């Protein structure tokens, strides 16, 4: 039987659903605390971070529906 989502995950009551990229400078700890890193996203972030470390340029495409966490990903970077 399928479990309700609330039995699998929990979200802090204080979670801010909308991240403004300027918040990365003032509220970095909260952004990182509420960030959920999936295996696929970890691979993509490691690619970007490796390119930065190697001082390689690159182009990256971030696409998703409204509310899917695009700003959260960018603020985390």
C-alpha positions in Angstrom: 0.0 0.0 0.0 1.2 3.5 -0.7 2.0 5.7 2.3 0.9 9.3 2.5 3.6 11.7 1.7 3.4 13.1 5.3 4.6 9.7 6.5 7.7 9.8 4.4 8.9 13.4 4.6 8.5 16.3 7.0 8.8 20.0 6.2 9.7 22.6 8.8 6.8 24.9 9.5 9.1 27.9 8.9 10.1 26.9 5.4 10.0 29.7 2.9 8.6 28.4 -0.4 10.0 31.3 -2.4 13.7 31.9 -2.4 15.0 35.3 -3.6 18.6 35.0 -4.9 19.6 37.9 -2.7 18.6 35.8 0.3 21.7 33.7 -0.4 23.8 36.5 1.1 21.7 37.2 4.1 20.1 33.8 4.9 22.5 31.2 3.6 22.3 28.9 6.6 18.5 28.6 6.3 18.7 28.0 2.6 21.2 25.2 3.1 19.2 23.8 6.0 16.1 23.4 3.9 17.8 22.3 0.7 17.1 18.7 -0.4 19.9 17.2 -2.4 18.9 14.4 -4.7 21.3 12.0 -6.3 20.7 13.5 -9.8 21.1 17.1 -8.5 24.3 16.2 -6.7 25.8 15.0 -10.0 24.8 18.2 -11.8 26.1 20.4 -9.0 29.4 18.6 -8.8 29.8 19.2 -12.6 29.3 22.9 -12.1 31.6 23.1 -9.1 34.3 21.0 -10.8 34.2 23.4 -13.8 34.5 26.4 -11.4 37.4 24.7 -9.6 39.2 24.0 -12.9 38.5 27.5 -14.0 36.6 26.2 -17.0 33.8 28.1 -18.6 30.5 26.5 -19.3 26.9 26.9 -20.0 24.3 25.3 -17.8 20.5 25.1 -18.3 18.2 25.0 -15.3 14.6 24.3 -16.2 11.6 23.4 -14.1 8.0 24.2 -13.3 7.0 27.0 -11.0 7.8 26.0 -7.4 10.2 23.2 -8.4 13.2 24.8 -6.6 15.2 26.5 -9.4 15.9 29.5 -7.2 16.8 27.3 -4.3 19.4 25.5 -6.4 20.9 28.8 -7.6 21.0 30.2 -4.1 22.7 27.1 -2.8 25.3 27.4 -5.5 
